Amino acid sequence: MSQDDRQALRHAIETDFGGQEVDAVVDDASHRYVETKTTFETIFPFLRRGGAYIIEDWEWGHAIQWPQDQWIDRPLMSPLLSELMLVCGHQSGVIARFEIDPAFAVVWRGDAPLPKDGSFKLSDHYIARGFSVPL
Ligand SMILES: C[S@@+](CC[C@H](N)C(=O)[O-])C[C@H]1O[C@@H](n2cnc3c(N)ncnc32)[C@H](O)[C@@H]1O
């Protein structure tokens, strides 16, 4: 399936694990911003409290060895990591801890109950201001 197919993802995770919450998820698929965010918002609620969600290779395009002209038309992944950091800082129990390795990020599930019906949105779980203020 494509990782941005919310319905197929939900069906797979609901049936493949017999209704159990999962311990860990590794997203090592497209490394594209929109698809990766879609997968995260769909799957993260199925993680057990204390479980780990790993986003691989978030750093492409930022790394010193990355060819300057490769995937030049694709949005970078770092805005997703920034959003996850804001959710962690919100301290509402959605994300308990957030770790950034140079090649992957680990998002630890907090205790807050999350909807599994596809309505979970990162933007509902942080407060941001000042982005439009000129520096
Ligand atoms: C870096 S490889 C990793 C494969 C596997 N995780 C491994 O370690 O062998 C990325 C994989 O993601 C797949 N992929 C790319 N875009 C995808 C998408 N939108 N949905 C699902 N998989 C995708 C590619 O076909 C490829 O198999």
The ligand as a Tripos MOL2 file, in Angstrom:
@<TRIPOS>MOLECULE
LIG
   27    29     1     0     0
SMALL
NO_CHARGES

@<TRIPOS>ATOM
      1 C1         14.7720    3.0790    1.9420 C.3       1 LIG1
      2 S1         13.7430    1.7960    1.3000 S.3       1 LIG1
      3 C2         13.5570    0.8890    2.7630 C.3       1 LIG1
      4 C3         12.9520   -0.4220    2.5830 C.3       1 LIG1
      5 C4         12.8860   -1.2820    3.8710 C.3       1 LIG1
      6 N1         12.4020   -0.5100    4.9960 N.3       1 LIG1
      7 C5         14.2450   -1.8600    4.1550 C.2       1 LIG1
      8 O1         14.9070   -1.4430    5.1090 O.co2     1 LIG1
      9 O2         14.6550   -2.7200    3.4160 O.co2     1 LIG1
     10 C6         12.2710    2.6860    1.0520 C.3       1 LIG1
     11 C7         11.0940    1.8580    0.6070 C.3       1 LIG1
     12 O3          9.9140    2.6500    0.7040 O.3       1 LIG1
     13 C8          9.0980    2.3800   -0.4230 C.3       1 LIG1
     14 N2          8.2090    3.5260   -0.6570 N.ar      1 LIG1
     15 C9          8.4810    4.6650   -1.3330 C.ar      1 LIG1
     16 N3          7.3980    5.4780   -1.3470 N.ar      1 LIG1
     17 C10         6.4330    4.8300   -0.6390 C.ar      1 LIG1
     18 C11         5.0720    5.1470   -0.3000 C.ar      1 LIG1
     19 N4          4.5150    6.3030   -0.6820 N.pl3     1 LIG1
     20 N5          4.3880    4.2480    0.4060 N.ar      1 LIG1
     21 C12         4.9300    3.0830    0.7990 C.ar      1 LIG1
     22 N6          6.2150    2.7230    0.5200 N.ar      1 LIG1
     23 C13         6.9460    3.5890   -0.1990 C.ar      1 LIG1
     24 C14        10.0850    2.1320   -1.5480 C.3       1 LIG1
     25 O4          9.4830    1.3590   -2.5470 O.3       1 LIG1
     26 C15        11.1740    1.3620   -0.8190 C.3       1 LIG1
     27 O5         10.9030   -0.0120   -0.8280 O.3       1 LIG1
@<TRIPOS>BOND
     1     1     2 1
     2     2     3 1
     3     2    10 1
     4     3     4 1
     5     4     5 1
     6     5     6 1
     7     5     7 1
     8     7     8 2
     9     7     9 1
    10    10    11 1
    11    11    12 1
    12    11    26 1
    13    12    13 1
    14    13    14 1
    15    13    24 1
    16    14    15 ar
    17    14    23 ar
    18    15    16 ar
    19    16    17 ar
    20    17    18 ar
    21    17    23 ar
    22    18    19 1
    23    18    20 ar
    24    20    21 ar
    25    21    22 ar
    26    22    23 ar
    27    24    25 1
    28    24    26 1
    29    26    27 1
@<TRIPOS>SUBSTRUCTURE
     1 LIG1         1 GROUP 0 **** ****
